[in-house]
Amino acid sequence: MMKKNTNLFVCPNSKELLFLELTEPYDDADIGYYVSENKTAKYPVKNHVARFVPSKNYSESFGLQWNLFRRTQLDSFSGINASADRFWSATGWSKDELRGKLVLDVGCGAGRFAEIALSAGAKVVAIDYSGSVDACYSNLGHDKNLTVVQADLYNLPFRDKTFDFIYSLGVLQHTPDVEKAFFSLQKLLKKEGKFCVDFYCKSWKSALHPKYWLRPITKRLPKLFILSAVRVLVPILYPISSFLGKMFFGYYLKKLWPIADPIYFYERQYGKTKLLKSDRIEWSILDTFDWLTPAFDNPQTERTISNWMKKSKFSEYEVVHAGHLVARGTK
């Protein structure tokens, strides 16, 4: 075996430096293990991805959805700028700021936002708790500036003050303890580093969302059963959803309809797209499945997030509504 210092990973438990031991012979996908100095910790590299967590965990539904729909939300595949528009609107960053910087993508999924950061010239470490890391690597692994890691955001395998930028979009509300998840990221940011996370907004209106009527049942059902049901029902219900959107109160009626239509809301903000009906239905199937199956869905209030940002002692921060409830700041 060969051994070398990785200069990036530490043991998530002991925080000891990890070394990459290469198996001989090895292939490109499964090259060996990250091992602690005293040999008490050992983490495999499988399918190009360093694995610091068990393959089975509470994020199973996300692993399933992003491997099945791994290219749906990539701008390079869809031909629209939905991911880029959301990324730049939420973060408020510029491409020049990101160029050459070390960036942590927390909850990368299939890599929709990692693709945007990479296109700006950033060096991206993309982490996810779920098996979606395989979809991310399959989509973007050709980029030498990408490192994909399967890890637990409560117990990450990095030194403190490692990253220049950290973002997490559409993720933290799906963790068991949202506050703990939020604060676990702060110590990884360098001084003057920039930070951006977003959340579903908690209000009396969000309590009316149809997914919260259905989730007490659907989150307990087999994921493949829900996927099969969604694939049957969405194409049937989608024409009604489209009709509702054309009515005078269509915007509000669609929010009460029990299937997602993310392209409708995107087009209201950014203008019409050329997506085919089949592509719109695929987005709807993906987002409806995403509504119904996560183990956790914990929206947050603006007051709560503002308090967290204040406790984090950012030199500058703001909490804004940019599609979602967005918190961003400078350490």
Secondary structure, 3 states (H helix, E strand, C coil): CEEEEEEEEECCCCCCEEEEEECCCCCCCCCEEEEECCCCCEEEEECCEEECCCCCCCCHHHHHHHHHCCCCCCHHHHCCCHHHHHHHHHHCCCHHHHCCCEEEEECCCCCHHHHHHHHCCCEEEEEECCCHHHHHHHHHCCCCCEEEEECECCECCECCCCEEEEEECCCHHHCCCHHHHHHHCHHHEEEEEEEEEEECECCCCHHHCHHHHHHHHHCCCCHHHHHHHHHHHHHHHHHHHHHHHCCCCHHHHHHHCCCCCHHHHHHHHHCCCCCCHHHHHHHHHHHHHHHHCCCCCCCECHHHHHHHHHHCCCCEEEEEECCCEEEEEEC
